[in-house]
Amino acid sequence: MGLILPGAVDSQTLQIPLAPPGCWMRVVSPSGQDFDANITILKCKAMDFSKELEQRVKEAIEAVPEAVASTAKRYFLERFSEKAFDGEPWKPWGKRYKPGRGTLLVQSGALRKSIDVDEISARRVVITAGGDRVPYARAHNEGFSGSVVVRSHERVSKKGKPYVVKQHTRKMLVPRRRFMGESHELETLIKKDVEQLFKNTMER
């Protein structure tokens, strides 16, 4: 708050409008003459500025979890278009994936669509991905090397004839292509967005 006081007035009291409108202060000069010195602020009526400031800080703090969840989810979703996590590019796919088909993780969109905010509270934010419909989420995010069971299924031969492939095991290697987790980039984004949240709340 800024106060502009005259050098001399006729009375010992002066009502000075402050922002926001409606708040005024009772200013008393012990000398009754010079308002540039020895000014004592007794009270502010119509609005208590300190309480308003306290309320705004409280509102900003309460909005932080929602802001963090929004920033984190956005960052995780953007990994699929940027094909990198925390500044580290994804490893390229093998030769059997033809160029021009797009990133395998993006083709169906199922994994990307599975990313969602699961919990928002004053203590924590939980974001999940995968689930029963996208069981390969963890393998892509953390990488995987080992044997897997391939269930019996039907295929079509080059001549167009269907045939049944019996259940079997096979070795699989999935390079790590992270899209979720702790990230210095994300920490920077969250800090920036939270600071902007407080700034907007204080200035409104």
N, C-alpha and C positions, 0 to 999 in steps of 0.2 A: 504494500500500500504506500502511496506517496501523498504527502501533505504539503500544500502550499499555503503558508501563513503570511499575512501582512505584517509589516514592520511595527505598526501601531494601530490600536483600535480604541474606541470610546468606552467599551465595557469590558468586564472581566471574563465574559464567556463568549464563545463563538461556535456555531454549528457548522461543521465542515462535511459536505457530502463525500462519501467514499464509494468506490466500486466494490460490490454491486450496489445499485441504487437502493435507497431506503435505510441504509445504515448511517448513523451520524454519531459523532463523538462530542462529548462535552469537554472543552479545553479550558483550563484555568491558568491564568498567569498570576503568580503570587504578587508581583509588583503591580498588576493591573494596567500596565502600560506597554511593556515590550514583550510581544509574543514570539520573538525570535529566540528567547532564552528562558530557562526555568519553566518550561511547559510541562504540565502534568495531565495525563489522560486519565480521567476518572472512570468513565464507563462508555460502552457502546450499546445503544438501544436499537430495537427493531431487528437486529441480526447479530449473532455472535460469530465473528469471523473465525475464531479458533475452532469452534464446533463445526463450522462449515468445512474448514480445511480437514479436520479430523474425519468427517463423513466422506469427503472425496478420497482421502487416502484409504479408508476402509473399503469403499467401492472398487478402487483400483486393485487392492489386494484380493478381494473376492473374485475379480475378473481374471486374475492371473492364471488359474488352472485351465480355464476355457481357452485362453490365448495360447498357452503352452500346448494344449491338445491340438488346436488348429494348426499351429506352426509345425509341430512334429508330423502330423498326418500329411500335410502338404509336402514336407521335405521327403518323406518316405515315398509318396506317390511320384514325385519328380525323378526319383532314381531310375524309373523305367524308361523315361524319355532321355535322360542324360547318360544312362548306362554307366554310372559311376557312383561310388559311395565314399563320402568324406575325401573327395579329391582323387580317389584311386579308381581308374577305369576297370570295368568288368573284363574278365578274360574272354577272348574271342571264342566262338563256337567252333566245333570240329568241322572238317571238310564235308561231312555228310549233310550238313545244313547248307543248302544252296543260298548264295548271295541274292539279295533282293526280296527275300521272304520276310524280312524284318527280324527283330529280336524274338527268340523263341518264347521268352517270358512274357512278351507283350502280345503275341499272336492271338491268343484266346481272350486275354484280358481278365481271366478268372482270378489269377493271383493278385493282380493290382486291385481289382474290385473287392477282394477279401480284406484289404487293409481298412480297419475301422477303429474308432474310439470305443473302448469297452467300459472304461470307468473314468469319471472326473470327480475329484474330491479336493478338499483343502490340503490333504496330505499327499496325494499322488494322482498321476494320470497314467492310465493303462491303455495301450494301443495293441491290437492283435492283428494277426494275418494267418491265412491258411484255413484250418478246420477240416472237417470231413470231406468237403467238396474240393479242397485243394491240399491234398496230403503231402505234396512235394515242396511246400513252402519252406520248411526247415532245411531240407536238403539243398535248396538253392541258396538260402541265406547263409548257411554255415559250411556248405560243401559236404560231399559224401563220397566215400570210397568203401566198397564192400559188395556182398552178394545180396541179391534181391530175388524174390519169388515172382515169376511171371505166370499168372493164372492162365488156365486153358481159354483159348479164344479162337475165333474164326478169322481167316485171312483169305485173300483172293490172289490166285496165281497170275502170272503174266498173261496166261491164256484166258483169264477170266473165270476160271473155275474156283469155287470156294473150297477151302480145306480147313481142318481143325488143327491148331497147334496145341500140343499137350502142355500141361503145367510143368514148368522147369525152373531152374535157378540160373542166374547169370551174374557176372561181375559188372559193376557199374561204377563209373567215376564221374562225379558231378563237380566241376570247379566251383569254388565259392564266388557267388555273385550277390553281394550284400545289398539289401534294400531297406533293412531295419537294424536298429541297434544304437549304441552310443556313438556319438560323432562330434568332433570339434566344430565342424561346420554348423551342425544343428545347435550346439551350445551357443555359438555366436549369433545365430538367427533368433533364438529364443531370447537372449539377452537384449538384442536390438528391439524386438517386438514388445517385450515387457517394458523397456524404457520408454518406447513410444506410447504405450498404453497409459503409463503414469503421466507422461507429458500431456496427452490429450485430455485426461481426466482433470488434471490441475488447471488447464487453460480454458476449459469450456465455460 
